Structure formats: structure tokens, C-alpha cells
């Protein structure tokens, strides 16, 4: 068996096209375009690359981009003042503070200061609570992208057994909540899980988001399972995921590559959330 390769680039391009069409409709209805503000503190290389990619994607979708680059020694008070300014700015529909922040900045305080209705990253406790209780709200972009990729393979996910490896607030926990909302039976595994391979072997869906190169081996995968690899690990061999791809592709039914799988979906979902925020704030149906 050779797994179907889940093409995240193609799915992300399609979603970005839908967003661009929605932006055009929004502009026609309101006379303005959605605005996304991105805040970067310091010059961490990976974060800088990611912020540039977001800026390009924002412009391509026809949105306004507001980029705020602050020095690496910026303190929490300065960052909170900027967030308050962006909360009050009528042109800004989405606010994203790029993580990780330097150690002198209180990341949780900054996240909690963002207006939940502009929290297009979906990290605010209000949005986390909305997701956990099944209420509408902003979902973190990476797990939302994972769910869209799974739906492209399985339009109906109900009844499937899923294992999420990793319990972060950014990916693992919201991913588990999303799959629960799809009526999957969900196990959240982590560094203290006993006999991790046994849990993975019974799963119809495996989402690996733990940050350990090649952790999930091919003989852990249930034949025909769908594997979503969120890991992006820089090694001497280049970028690799949390799944041993060459082994897993021979067993799985469908699998995301690294790179080119989940990554492109994250930015596409960020643009979608920004358009949704604009529509909610102006009372306009965006089709998202």
C-alpha cells in the first residue's frame, strides 16, 4: 500500500482563493477591507520568516496588513500598550502577536489583553472556552487547518478513533476538542503516556504534534489510517516531521508531507479568521 499524499499547498491555495473572493464581497458591502495586525518582538529567524509570509498572504488576499516590529528588549508594558492601541483601531479586525516572545515578556498577559473578537490566533482563554464548550469562536489556525485536511479525505469523521500526540494549548488540546466536536473518540497522548505505540496502532486518525523528529514509526500505524504530521523539525537532513514518513507512507491510507502539508493551511486559516472577524464586526455575511 502507498498512502494518498494530502496536498496542503493545494488545499491552502483553494481556501485563500475563497477568502480573497470573500474579501471582495466584504469590500463591496462596506467600502473597506479587513485588516490584520501582526506584532513581532525581536528577530528570531523562524518567526521573522513566518511574519513575512503572513504579510505577503495578507496582501494577496486583498487585506490591509499592519506590521509592528519591536526590539528584542521590549517589555511587557510596552507590548500591552500596543495591544490596547490595536484593540481600539477600527481598521484592525485581527491581532496576532507572534510567539514565542522574549523571556522578559509575559506572554499569557499579552494573549489575555487581546480583544477576544480580534483574537484570530484563537489563543485567548475566552476562545479556548468557546471551543471547549462547543460555542462559536476563533479556533487556533494549525488545528483548524488539520481538521480541514482530514475533512477533505473523510467528509464524515464521526465514530472514528483518533489519537492526538501532544497536549499544547496551540495544537494538541484544541485539536482534541475539534475532533470531539466531529464525534470522534479521542485519546490525547503525551510524554508520560504509557505504551504510546499501542495507542497509535488502534487509531483511524493520528495527529502528531509533539516536536520530536520521526517519533511515530511506520509499524505504529494502523493500515489505512489517516496521519496528520504537524511537526516541523530542523535536522541535518533538512525539515522533517514527527512521523517517520518513509515508513508510514507504506502503511497509512493518507498522510501529510513535511513540508507542504499542514504548514500552508495555518496561514490560510489565519486569513479566514480575519475575514470572519471583519464580517462579525460589520454585520456582513462573508461566506466563511
C-alpha positions, 0 to 999 in steps of 0.5 A: 500500500502507498498512502494518498499524499494530502496536498496542503499547498493545494488545499491552502491555495483553494481556501485563500482563493475563497477568502480573497473572493470573500474579501471582495464581497466584504469590500463591496458591502462596506467600502473597506477591507479587513485588516490584520495586525501582526506584532513581532518582538525581536528577530528570531529567524523562524518567526521573522520568516513566518511574519513575512509570509503572513504579510505577503498572504495578507496582501494577496488576499486583498487585506490591509496588513499592519506590521509592528516590529519591536526590539528584542528588549521590549517589555511587557508594558510596552507590548500591552500598550500596543495591544490596547492601541490595536484593540481600539483601531477600527481598521484592525479586525485581527491581532496576532502577536507572534510567539514565542516572545522574549523571556522578559515578556509575559506572554499569557498577559499579552494573549489575555489583553487581546480583544477576544473578537480580534483574537484570530490566533484563537489563543485567548482563554475566552476562545479556548472556552468557546471551543471547549464548550462547543460555542462559536469562536476563533479556533487556533489556525494549525488545528483548524487547518488539520481538521480541514485536511482530514475533512477533505479525505473523510467528509464524515469523521464521526465514530472514528478513533483518533489519537492526538500526540501532544497536549499544547494549548496551540495544537494538541488540546484544541485539536482534541476538542475539534475532533470531539466536536466531529464525534470522534473518540479521542485519546490525547497522548503525551510524554508520560503516556504509557505504551504510546505505540499501542495507542497509535496502532488502534487509531483511524486518525493520528495527529502528531504534534509533539516536536520530536523528529520521526517519533511515530514509526511506520509499524505504529500505524494502523493500515489505512489510517489517516496521519496528520504530521504537524511537526516541523523539525530542523535536522541535518537532513533538512525539515522533517516531521514527527512521523517517520514518513518513509515508513508510514507512507507504506502503511497509512491510507493518507498522510501529510508531507513535511513540508507542504502539508499542514504548514500552508493551511495555518496561514490560510486559516489565519486569513479566514479568521480575519475575514470572519472577524471583519464580517462579525464586526460589520454585520456582513455575511462573508461566506466563511 
